[in-house]
Amino acid sequence: MFYYGVVTLYLKGTAPMDKAMVEELESKHAALHALIEEEEHRTHPDEDLLHRLKKEKLRLKDELAGHLTH
């Protein structure tokens, strides 16, 4: 899970991302991580599902990390 000491994140050209939005994104990221772990440990993991979950997890990570300023 991600933790940011700086709660204010900025989206390009928009208002700051508030603490609730950051926490929501972190929660979604953690949930995706758990789903990926669970699927990877199945006897026959669904590779298409894993690909989609990992892609979404990366998108959330980029959204959180890519907009940190100051």
Rosetta blueprint (number, residue, H / E / L):
1 M L
2 F L
3 Y L
4 Y L
5 G L
6 V L
7 V L
8 T L
9 L E
10 Y E
11 L L
12 K L
13 G L
14 T L
15 A L
16 P E
17 M E
18 D L
19 K H
20 A H
21 M H
22 V H
23 E H
24 E H
25 L H
26 E H
27 S H
28 K H
29 H H
30 A H
31 A H
32 L H
33 H H
34 A H
35 L H
36 I H
37 E H
38 E H
39 E H
40 E H
41 H L
42 R L
43 T L
44 H L
45 P L
46 D L
47 E H
48 D H
49 L H
50 L H
51 H H
52 R H
53 L H
54 K H
55 K H
56 E H
57 K H
58 L H
59 R H
60 L H
61 K H
62 D H
63 E H
64 L H
65 A H
66 G L
67 H L
68 L L
69 T L
70 H L
